[in-house]
């Protein structure tokens, strides 16, 4: 009951969250009939399918073929019994011996920690560091060494004058000064006394219509996935505006008769302002104090130099120290091999074909066939057909501002009971809850439109 009241209240409060300055009024010609305070969004309705059975061809009509064998008779014919022969005489290839110098091991250049060939190889990290510092690692010649250096960071002590208190002002007030004077003042001006026969009045109240009641579609934002941001609209009730006017109208007019009255004077002591009150501003200067601080003026850095700086004070021997390019000369082997001086050759000797007269079978009637028809066979299949296309229409939704933790908890419990929600019942409209709502809507044929009124009704929550 409490959830139903909250949901109804959300539809009323939806009008308070519409966009105050919408770019244009929404054309409501395609919207369903609505009451003021309801919100709608453009929802997607999935296609609908129906299962049907159909008799389909299992095997096409065909034919069974029976073969009738051919018929032969004996005849005398001259036939070739031999095509003759061919004899190929071959000549063997001739070879000669040659010597060749073959590279057994190429020259090898290796960066080591010193120029001795048994020194450990330099690490890739050290080589990359030297190359990044500008050393010619790729184009160096054997015997070249590069040395690592380290320059520590530098600090400087500085003083700075900083503001302790800002400049300000103190304001003093100077009171006003007055003086007492005697004045003859008109206490009662000359006038006329009207003897009236008073009029009689009556009071009437009138309620005037200023602006008639209207309804208006206004856009608001949609935070749920499944509807476009500009497609949520609310029908707002704009009440009529009235003004209540109370007035007196004359029942009978008054009658008057003027009588003159002489003016009157009196002497009074009055105070006059001699000097108005003023203020005086007294400036208070700012105060400062001096502080000392240390600042880093140069970061520590590693860098590399060639052999000219091998003994500099900045030399760093704790890490890479140095890298040197060593070379091992190439090694060659002499091999002896035979190569073909003259390739092998062939010569073909042929003998003529040989013929004989023989009794042979001759085809009198070729083989034939007889075709026996086989009828087609059918089977019944079940298939699913689309009977209604997907479409979009305006549907009522629950406003985002009205979705509280109690409502979300009930939705999560209902979806969990039906097997659509697998997460924790947290009362938070998280991504898992939104996905479960969409899956439930698709499974039930409901509009895919966030937390719609139809979804709440289907879950039994409204």
C-alpha positions, 0 to 999 in steps of 0.5 A: 500500500505504501509503495502504491502511494509512493508511485502515485505521488511520483506521477504527481511530482513529475511535473515539478522536474520538467525542463524549465526552458525547453527548446520547443513545445512537444507536439502531442498529436501522437501521444495517448490520452493523459491526465495532468502530472503523468509522464511518458516515454517513447518505448520499443515493442519487440516483434511478435512471433507465432509457431506454425506447422508446414508440410515440406518436401522430404525427398524429390520425385526420382527414377530407378534406372535398370541397365540392359547390357550391350549385345556383341558379335564376332568379326575379323579385324587387323589390329595393332599388337605392338606400337614398336619400341624405343630404346634410350641410350644415356651418357654419364655427366662429367665433373671437375674439382674446385676449391672455395673459401667459406665464411665459418664465423662472421666478425662479432662485435660485442659491448662489454664492461671493458676492452678485454674479450673475456669481460662480461657483456654490457646489459641492454639497460646500460646500452639504452641509457648511454644511447639516450644520453647521445652516445653513438652506440650503433655507429661506434668502432671496436675499441670505443668506450663510454663512461657513466657519470652522475651529477647530484641535485642542487638546492638553494636557500632563499628568503621571501617576504610574505603577507602576515595580515592584509591592509584594512580600515577602521571607521569612526562615526561623528554624531550629528549636531543640532540647534534649537529655534523658535518658529511660527507655524501654521497649525490649521490652514483656512478651509471650508467646512462642508455640511454633508448629507452622507451618501449610502453605499453597498459593498460588492465582491467580484471574481474576475477570470484572468487566464483560463485553465490549460494543459501543456506537454513539456519535456524532461530528462530520462536517466534510464537506458531504453529511452532517448533523453529528449523523448520523455514528456509530461502533461502539465496541468496549468490552472486557471488564474482569477483575481478577486475584486471587492468594491463599494458602489453608491446606493444613494449619492451624498449632498454637500454645503460649504462653510468657510473656516479661518486658518490658525497659527502657533509658536513652537520650539524646534530642533534644526540639523546644524551638521549631519552625522559623518564617518571618518576612515582610518587606514590600517597598513598591511604587515609582512614577515620574512621566511626562509625556504630551500628550493631544488634548482637542479635535479640529479641526473645520469649522463655518459661521456667518452674516454676524455672524461674517464677520470672526471669527479662525476664518474659513477662506478656503482651502476653501469660504470662503462661500456666498451665495444670489442670485436672478434675477427671473422673465421673462414674455412677452405672446402673442396667440392665437385661441380658438373663440367658436362651434363648427362645426355640421352639418345633414342632408338625406335622400332616399327609397330606390329599388326595381327589379324584377330577374331574380335567382338563387335558391338551390335547393340549398345547398353540401354536403360529402363527408368522406373519413377519413384514418387516424392515423399513429404514431412511435417515441420514446425517453424516460427514466423513473425506475425507483428513487426516491432514498433515504438509508441508512447507509454507511461513511466515512473519518474526517476526522481520518484524511484526510491530505495524501497521501490527498487528493493521490491523490484529487485526481489520480484525480478529475483523471484522470477529468475531475471535478477542475479545480483544483491538486493541493494535498493540501488538502481544499478546496471544489473537491475536495469539489464534485468528489467530489460530482459523481463520486458523482452520475455513478457512482451512488454515495452522496453522503456526503463521502469514503466507502469506496465512493468510495475503492474506485470510484477504485481507492484502496482 
